Amino acid sequence: MNLFSGIGYNYRGLKLGIKTPGLLVLGLVRLLIIVVITLVTAALILEYHREILNLIWARPESAWIVWLWRLVSWLVALLLVGISAVLSFLISQVLFSVIIMDAMSRITEQRLTGGQKESRHLPWFKYFFYLLRQEIPRAVIPVMVFLVLMILGWLTPLSPVLTVISSLATGIFLAWDNTDLVPARRLEPFGRRFKFLFRNFGFHLGFGLWFLIPGLNILFLSFAPVGATLFYVERIDRKIEP
């Protein structure tokens, strides 16, 4: 039930975000930022594709194994593009998206309840750095761990296992990055918010599965704050089991 609830709420958030003008604009801005930074980062990284490939395996002279070298070349390029996508997400998240996500969450809560619950009002500048501090354990550290595990997976026989584990873990933490928006805005202690992740582990797994689908992941990430806020307001504030 929790798993499918997470899948459903992320999809509902996407539909509501597309139908609501304010959320649609913010979601498209976030989508555009991620895409532009991804393209720029991928172009910069692929510029060194040949040098990186030569470090791994110089082009063989034998025509019999050139095909294998070309296959490795494509795999390295794919890996570099994946790394660039992750790095671009982190850059956009820290520099731009944390504010956009909070604004989308506020609009959604306002739309659902007619108001916003906050412990106390903070000056904008102080609140901005507060949001950045929350983003480090929620998204930056998990994604960096994913990068390390992904690289290790390419270099060891444990590649299939590490790839699946790291991908699922990243999806779960990215889901929590969105469901944590409401309690973080209400200045709840970090320890309580972290326990919330494990109490609703199945939900976060389902919510994060959309982030593992290439192409669709960028779209769902752009509107994920909407679905996460829907879940928190409907299920947690109203004390309904997910």
N, C-alpha and C positions, 0 to 999 in steps of 0.2 A: 504493500500500500504506500509506504513512504517513498519508495523508488519512483513509482508511477505518479505520485503527487508532485514530486520534484520536476519530472518531465512535463507534466501538465501546467504547472505554474510558470515555468519558463516560456512555454508556448503562449499561455494566456498573456503574459507580460509583453511579448512581441506583438500580439494582436492589438492590445490596448495602446501600446506605444505608437503603432502605425495609425490608429484611429484618432488619437489625441494630438491636435496641432502642436502644442507646446512640447510634448514629449517627442513627437516625430522630428521636429527641428533639432532638438538636443541630441537625439539618437543619430540622426544623419550627420550632424557635426562631428560627433564622436567617431562614427563610421569613417567619415572622410579623413579625419586626423590619423586614424589607425592605418588606413589604406595608403595615404601619402607617405607616412613615415616608413611603412613596410616597404614600399617601392624604392624609396631613397636608400634605406638600409640594405636591402637586397642588392641594389646596384653597386653600392660601395663594397659589400662583401664579395660579390661575384667578380669584381674587378681583380681580385687576388685568387680566383679559382685555379688558374694554371699553376701559380706558385705553390699553393697548398697541395695540389695534386702531385706536383713534382717532389714535394717533401715526402709524400706517402709512397709514390711509385712513379719513377721516371718512365716516359714512353718507351716501350720495348722496341727493339729493332726487328724482331721476328714478326712476320705477318701473321703467323699462326696464333699468336696470343694478343694481337692488337685489339681484337674484339673484346677480350676480357678487360683490357686497360680502358677501353671506351665505356664499358659497363661501370667500372669503378669511378670513372670520371662523372657519369651521370648520377651515381649514388652520392658522390661528394657534393655535387651541385645541389642535389635535393636536400642534403644535410645542411648546407650553407643557407639555403632559402628558409628552412625550418628555423634555424638559429636566428636569422634576420627577422622572421615574424615574431619570435619570442622577444627579442631585444626591442623591436619597434613597439610591441605592446607595453613593455616596461617603461619605455621613454614617454609614450603618450599617456600612460597611466599616471606617472609621477608629475609630468609637466601640465597636463590638461584634464585628463579624464576624471580625476578624483573630485574636482569641482562640478563637472558635468553630471557625474553619478549622483552626487549629493543633491543637486538641483532636481534631477529626475525623480529621486526618491521623495523629495519634499512635495513636488507637484502631485505625485501619485497618492501620497498620504492625504494631502489636502483634498484631492478629488474623492477619495473614499470616505473620509471622516469629516470633512469640512474644516479641519484644523490640523495642527502639528503639536505633538507632545515633545517638550524640551525641558531638561532639568533647569538650565539657566542660559541666558543669552550671552555669547562671547563676542568680543569685537572681531570684525571680519578677518583682520590680519592674523590675530591669534588663533582664530578658528581654522584658517587655512593651514597653518603649520600643525595644528592638532590633527587635521585630516591626513596630512602627509605622514605623520608619525604612525597613524593607524594603518597606513598602506604598506609599511615595511613588513610587519609580521603577516599581514593578510594576503599579500600578493607577491611582493618582490622576493622575499626569501623562498617561498615555495616554487616560484618560477625559476629561480637560480638553481635550486636543487634539481628541478626537472632538467635543466640544461646539462648539469654535471652528469646526471644519470643517463641522459640520452647519449652523451659523448662516450661514457663508459660502455654503454650498450653496444655502440658501434665497434668498440675495440676489444670486447670480450665475447666469449661464447654465450653469455647470459643475455644477449641482446633481446630476444623475444620477451623474456620475463621482465627485464628491467624496463623495456618500452611500455608494456601494459601497466605495470605498477606505477611508474612515474607519470604516465598519462592520466590514469584514474585519480591519482593523488592531486595532480595539478588541477583537474576538473573540479574536485571536491573543494579545494582551497579557493579557486576562483568563484565557485558558488557562494562560499562563505564570505568572500570579499564583498558580495552584493547583499546577502542577508544581514550582514553586520552593519550596514549603513544606518538602519533605524536605531538599534541600541547604541551605536557609537555616537550618533547625534544626540541621544538622550544622556550621554556621558556615563553610561554604565561601566563598571570596572572591567578591565580586559579579561581577567580570569573568569568572570561569569559569562562573558561573551564567548570565550574559547570553549567553555563547557557546553554552551549551546550548540556548537558545531557537532560535538560527539553525541549529544542527546538526540540530535536530528540527523544522524549520519546518513541514513538511507535517503532522506530527502535531498541532502546536498549532493549525494552521488547521482541521483536522477537529474537534478537541476544542472549538474556539470557535464552530463553526457552530451548535451548539445554542443558544448565547447570543444568536443573531440572530433567533430565532423568538419573536414576541411572546406573552406568556403562559407558554409553556414555558420561556423563558429564566430566569425567576425560580426555577422549580422546579429546573432543571439547575444554576443557579448555587448554589443552596442545598446541593446534594450533590456539587458538582464536586470538592472536596478528596478525596473517597473515590476517584473514578476516577483522579484525578491521582496519588494515592499508589499505587494499584494499578499504574499504568503504571511509576512510578519503581522500585518494589520488584521487579516482575516483569521489566522490560526493561532497566533501567539497572544495578541492583545485581547482576543475574544475567548482565549483559553480553549480552543478546539484542537483536538489531537490531529496532527497531520497524517 
